[in-house]
Amino acid sequence: MITSRITISLVAACFFGTASFASAKEKAPAKEKAGAGTSEYTKGIQLLDGQQYDQAVTEFTKAILANDKQPVFYEGRGFAYLALQRFQEAGDDFSKAIELLPKDMRAFVGRAQVFLQQKNYQQALADTEKALEIKPDEIAAIKLRGFAELGLSQWDKAIADFTNVIQKKPDDLQTYDRRALAYRGLKNFDAAIADYTFLLEKNANDTEALTKRGYTYSLMGQYEKAIPDFQAALKLNPQDNDTFQRLQWTQGRLAAQNASPVATTATAPTAAPEKPSLISQIKPLYIVVGVVALLIIAVIVRLITRGKAEETSHIIR
């Protein structure tokens, strides 16, 4: 119950506004943009910038109908589909772009995001590797590879990739959150706490960071630190029933931990005393007394019978 919500959402939303999305919108070389479909493609990019994704799909489709040999047209529509969570169509467009241009780094980045959304971590990992072969310093591809490694429980590799992203882009707060999850996977709870604390220093009202740090404290058995985090998260979002349940569970654990040993012993069931055997009840003193009594009785009998005449037989001599 405690872990169900904490461990979900390994894959973030699409990276619109970040390097990968921007790269999808980079202007293609002049020879690619010349000819039919150029104006429709340009309009589609403008709509994509304005987050008008349905209209962007329409314009990119017009561009493709006018000229179906341009990989950037498929890329643009692929990212628009991705924003609309139409993952199958997005994947098809990215695959088409790769077919037309096998070294299309942007299309590999886009398709990797589709695979991540579909929880196909192995294929996502493969696409990020291909993207990084083409452009080794592509931050979006490194970050997406970290997501794929998280999904495959490759904690060390994920930490290395997320750390790389943070070094290149220290303001990428989402990466701290994902690295904390990888640290938890390695049971490096102190490092996870440090990442969540950093996020809370940036935004004290980050309810997810509060809940996750509280949960990490509970994994460490530090219930007294977990409780304030859960309480702070509930103050910000009183309707969060999952966090309320975590708070109750943690309070129960702390109460059990603080229970006095005397009280624990008093309520614990005790075994019934074992009934002693007959032999175990015969003590050495009793044996001595018994022997002496027998000797006394024997002496008394001897004294009584000593002065009596012996019984004679009926035979006449």
C-alpha positions as CSV (number, residue, x, y, z in Angstrom):
1,M,0.0,0.0,0.0
2,I,2.8,2.4,0.9
3,T,4.8,1.9,-2.3
4,S,2.0,1.8,-4.9
5,R,1.8,5.5,-5.7
6,I,5.3,6.4,-4.9
7,T,6.9,4.2,-7.5
8,I,4.7,5.1,-10.5
9,S,5.3,7.7,-13.1
10,L,8.8,6.7,-14.1
11,V,8.2,8.4,-17.4
12,A,7.7,12.2,-17.4
13,A,5.6,14.1,-19.8
14,C,7.0,14.8,-23.2
15,F,9.9,17.3,-23.1
16,F,8.3,20.2,-24.8
17,G,10.3,23.3,-24.4
18,T,13.5,21.3,-23.6
19,A,16.3,20.4,-25.9
20,S,14.7,17.4,-27.5
21,F,11.5,19.2,-28.4
22,A,13.4,22.2,-29.6
23,S,15.6,20.0,-31.7
24,A,12.5,18.6,-33.4
25,K,11.6,22.2,-34.4
26,E,15.1,23.2,-35.6
27,K,15.0,24.6,-39.1
28,A,15.9,21.9,-41.6
29,P,18.6,22.6,-44.2
30,A,17.5,24.7,-47.1
31,K,17.5,21.8,-49.5
32,E,15.0,20.0,-47.2
33,K,12.7,23.0,-46.9
34,A,12.7,23.9,-50.5
35,G,9.7,23.0,-52.5
36,A,6.2,21.7,-51.8
37,G,5.0,21.6,-48.2
38,T,7.3,24.3,-46.9
39,S,4.7,26.8,-46.0
40,E,2.4,24.2,-44.3
41,Y,5.4,22.9,-42.3
42,T,6.3,26.4,-41.1
43,K,2.7,27.0,-40.0
44,G,2.7,23.7,-38.2
45,I,5.8,24.7,-36.3
46,Q,4.1,27.9,-35.3
47,L,1.1,26.0,-34.0
48,L,3.3,23.6,-32.2
49,D,5.0,26.6,-30.4
50,G,1.5,27.8,-29.5
51,Q,0.6,24.3,-28.1
52,Q,-2.2,24.1,-30.7
53,Y,-1.5,20.5,-31.3
54,D,-4.6,19.4,-33.3
55,Q,-4.1,22.2,-35.7
56,A,-0.4,21.5,-35.9
57,V,-1.2,17.9,-36.9
58,T,-3.5,19.2,-39.7
59,E,-0.7,21.5,-41.1
60,F,2.0,18.8,-40.9
61,T,-0.3,16.4,-42.7
62,K,-0.8,18.9,-45.5
63,A,2.9,19.3,-45.8
64,I,3.4,15.5,-46.0
65,L,0.6,15.2,-48.6
66,A,2.4,17.9,-50.6
67,N,5.9,16.2,-50.2
68,D,6.2,12.9,-48.5
69,K,10.0,12.7,-48.7
70,Q,10.9,15.2,-46.0
71,P,11.7,13.6,-42.6
72,V,11.2,16.9,-40.8
73,F,7.6,16.9,-41.8
74,Y,7.1,13.5,-40.1
75,E,9.1,14.6,-37.1
76,G,6.9,17.7,-36.6
77,R,3.7,15.7,-36.8
78,G,5.2,13.0,-34.6
79,F,5.9,15.5,-31.8
80,A,2.4,17.0,-32.2
81,Y,0.9,13.5,-31.9
82,L,3.1,12.9,-28.8
83,A,1.7,16.0,-27.2
84,L,-1.8,14.6,-27.8
85,Q,-0.8,11.2,-26.4
86,R,-1.5,9.5,-29.6
87,F,1.5,7.3,-29.2
88,Q,1.0,4.8,-31.9
89,E,0.7,7.5,-34.6
90,A,3.6,9.4,-33.1
91,G,5.8,6.2,-33.2
92,D,4.8,5.6,-36.8
93,D,5.8,9.1,-37.8
94,F,9.2,8.9,-36.1
95,S,9.9,5.5,-37.7
96,K,9.1,7.0,-41.1
97,A,11.4,9.9,-40.5
98,I,14.2,7.4,-39.5
99,E,13.4,5.4,-42.6
100,L,13.9,8.5,-44.7
101,L,17.0,9.7,-42.8
102,P,18.7,6.9,-40.7
103,K,20.9,9.4,-38.9
104,D,17.9,11.5,-37.7
105,M,18.8,12.0,-34.1
106,R,15.6,14.0,-33.4
107,A,13.4,11.2,-34.6
108,F,15.2,8.7,-32.4
109,V,14.7,11.0,-29.4
110,G,11.0,11.3,-30.3
111,R,10.5,7.6,-30.7
112,A,12.3,6.9,-27.5
113,Q,9.7,9.0,-25.7
114,V,6.9,7.0,-27.3
115,F,8.5,3.7,-26.1
116,L,8.9,5.2,-22.6
117,Q,5.2,6.1,-22.5
118,Q,4.4,2.5,-23.6
119,K,6.8,1.2,-20.9
120,N,8.8,-0.5,-23.6
121,Y,12.1,0.3,-21.8
122,Q,14.4,-1.9,-23.8
123,Q,13.4,-0.3,-27.1
124,A,13.6,3.1,-25.5
125,L,17.1,2.4,-24.3
126,A,18.1,1.3,-27.8
127,D,16.8,4.5,-29.4
128,T,18.5,6.7,-26.9
129,E,21.8,4.8,-27.6
130,K,21.3,5.4,-31.3
131,A,20.6,9.1,-30.7
132,L,23.7,9.4,-28.6
133,E,25.8,7.7,-31.3
134,I,24.8,10.5,-33.6
135,K,25.1,13.3,-31.1
136,P,26.9,12.2,-27.9
137,D,26.2,15.4,-25.9
138,E,22.4,15.5,-26.5
139,I,21.0,16.2,-23.0
140,A,17.5,15.1,-23.8
141,A,18.8,11.7,-25.1
142,I,20.9,11.2,-21.9
143,K,17.9,12.0,-19.7
144,L,15.6,9.7,-21.6
145,R,18.2,7.0,-21.4
146,G,18.1,7.5,-17.6
147,F,14.4,7.0,-17.7
148,A,14.8,3.8,-19.6
149,E,17.4,2.6,-17.2
150,L,15.1,3.3,-14.3
151,G,12.4,1.2,-16.0
152,L,14.9,-1.6,-16.3
153,S,16.1,-1.2,-12.6
154,Q,19.6,-0.3,-13.8
155,W,20.0,2.0,-10.9
156,D,23.7,2.8,-11.1
157,K,23.5,3.6,-14.8
158,A,20.4,5.8,-14.3
159,I,22.2,7.7,-11.5
160,A,25.2,8.3,-13.7
161,D,23.0,9.7,-16.6
162,F,20.9,11.9,-14.3
163,T,24.0,13.2,-12.6
164,N,25.4,14.0,-16.1
165,V,22.3,15.9,-17.0
166,I,22.3,17.8,-13.7
167,Q,25.9,18.9,-14.3
168,K,25.0,20.2,-17.7
169,K,21.7,21.6,-16.6
170,P,21.5,22.3,-12.8
171,D,18.1,23.9,-13.0
172,D,16.4,20.7,-14.3
173,L,14.5,19.9,-11.1
174,Q,12.7,16.8,-12.6
175,T,16.1,15.1,-12.9
176,Y,16.8,15.4,-9.2
177,D,13.5,13.7,-8.5
178,R,14.3,10.8,-10.9
179,R,17.8,10.5,-9.5
180,A,16.3,10.3,-6.0
181,L,14.2,7.4,-7.2
182,A,17.3,5.6,-8.5
183,Y,19.1,6.2,-5.2
184,R,16.1,4.6,-3.4
185,G,16.4,1.6,-5.7
186,L,20.0,1.2,-4.5
187,K,18.8,1.8,-0.9
188,N,21.1,4.8,-0.7
189,F,18.4,6.6,1.3
190,D,20.6,9.4,2.5
191,A,21.4,10.5,-1.1
192,A,17.7,10.3,-2.0
193,I,16.9,12.5,1.0
194,A,19.5,15.0,-0.2
195,D,17.8,15.3,-3.6
196,Y,14.3,15.6,-2.2
197,T,15.6,18.3,0.3
198,F,17.2,20.2,-2.6
199,L,13.8,20.2,-4.4
200,L,12.1,21.5,-1.2
201,E,14.6,24.2,-0.9
202,K,13.6,25.3,-4.3
203,N,9.9,25.0,-3.6
204,A,8.8,24.4,-0.1
205,N,5.2,23.7,-1.3
206,D,6.3,20.8,-3.6
207,T,3.8,18.2,-2.3
208,E,5.3,15.3,-4.3
209,A,8.8,16.0,-2.9
210,L,7.3,16.2,0.7
211,T,5.5,12.9,0.2
212,K,8.5,11.1,-1.3
213,R,10.9,12.4,1.3
214,G,8.5,11.3,4.0
215,Y,8.2,7.9,2.4
216,T,12.0,7.6,2.2
217,Y,12.3,8.5,5.8
218,S,9.8,5.7,6.6
219,L,12.0,3.3,4.7
220,M,14.9,4.3,6.9
221,G,12.7,3.7,10.0
222,Q,12.9,7.4,10.8
223,Y,9.2,7.7,11.4
224,E,9.6,10.9,13.5
225,K,11.0,12.7,10.5
226,A,8.5,11.1,8.0
227,I,5.4,12.3,9.9
228,P,6.1,16.1,9.6
229,D,6.6,15.7,5.8
230,F,3.3,13.8,5.4
231,Q,1.5,16.4,7.6
232,A,3.0,19.3,5.5
233,A,1.8,17.6,2.3
234,L,-1.7,17.1,3.7
235,K,-1.8,20.7,4.8
236,L,-1.2,21.7,1.2
237,N,-3.5,19.1,-0.2
238,P,-6.0,17.8,2.4
239,Q,-7.8,15.7,-0.1
240,D,-4.8,13.4,-0.7
241,N,-6.1,10.2,0.7
242,D,-3.0,8.2,-0.2
243,T,-0.8,10.5,1.9
244,F,-3.3,10.4,4.7
245,Q,-3.0,6.6,4.8
246,R,0.8,6.8,4.7
247,L,0.6,9.2,7.7
248,Q,-1.6,6.9,9.7
249,W,0.7,3.9,8.9
250,T,3.8,5.8,9.9
251,Q,2.2,7.0,13.1
252,G,1.2,3.5,13.9
253,R,4.8,2.3,13.3
254,L,6.2,5.1,15.5
255,A,3.8,4.2,18.3
256,A,4.8,0.5,18.1
257,Q,8.5,1.5,18.1
258,N,8.0,3.7,21.2
259,A,5.9,1.1,23.1
260,S,7.6,0.3,26.5
261,P,9.1,-3.2,27.0
262,V,7.0,-3.8,30.2
263,A,3.8,-3.1,28.4
264,T,4.8,-5.4,25.5
265,T,5.7,-8.2,28.0
266,A,2.5,-7.8,29.9
267,T,0.3,-8.3,26.8
268,A,2.4,-11.1,25.3
269,P,0.9,-14.5,25.7
270,T,2.7,-16.7,28.2
271,A,3.1,-20.5,28.1
272,A,1.2,-22.6,30.8
273,P,3.6,-23.9,33.5
274,E,4.6,-27.5,32.8
275,K,3.2,-30.0,35.3
276,P,6.1,-31.6,37.2
277,S,6.4,-35.4,37.0
278,L,6.1,-37.7,40.1
279,I,9.8,-38.4,40.2
280,S,10.7,-34.7,40.2
281,Q,8.5,-34.2,43.3
282,I,10.4,-36.8,45.4
283,K,13.1,-34.7,47.1
284,P,16.3,-36.3,48.7
285,L,15.2,-35.3,52.2
286,Y,12.0,-37.3,51.8
287,I,14.0,-40.3,50.8
288,V,16.2,-40.1,53.9
289,V,13.2,-39.7,56.2
290,G,11.5,-42.7,54.7
291,V,14.5,-44.9,55.1
292,V,15.0,-43.9,58.8
293,A,11.3,-44.6,59.5
294,L,11.6,-48.0,58.0
295,L,14.6,-48.8,60.2
296,I,12.8,-47.6,63.3
297,I,9.8,-49.8,62.5
298,A,12.1,-52.8,61.9
299,V,13.8,-52.3,65.3
300,I,10.5,-52.0,67.2
301,V,9.1,-55.2,65.6
302,R,12.3,-57.0,66.5
303,L,12.1,-55.9,70.2
304,I,8.4,-57.0,70.4
305,T,9.0,-60.4,69.0
306,R,12.2,-61.1,70.9
307,G,10.7,-62.2,74.3
308,K,8.0,-64.5,72.8
309,A,8.2,-68.3,73.0
310,E,8.6,-69.9,69.7
311,E,5.6,-71.7,68.4
312,T,6.0,-75.5,68.8
313,S,5.0,-78.2,66.4
314,H,2.4,-80.8,67.1
315,I,4.8,-83.7,66.6
316,I,5.4,-85.7,69.9
317,R,8.9,-86.6,70.4
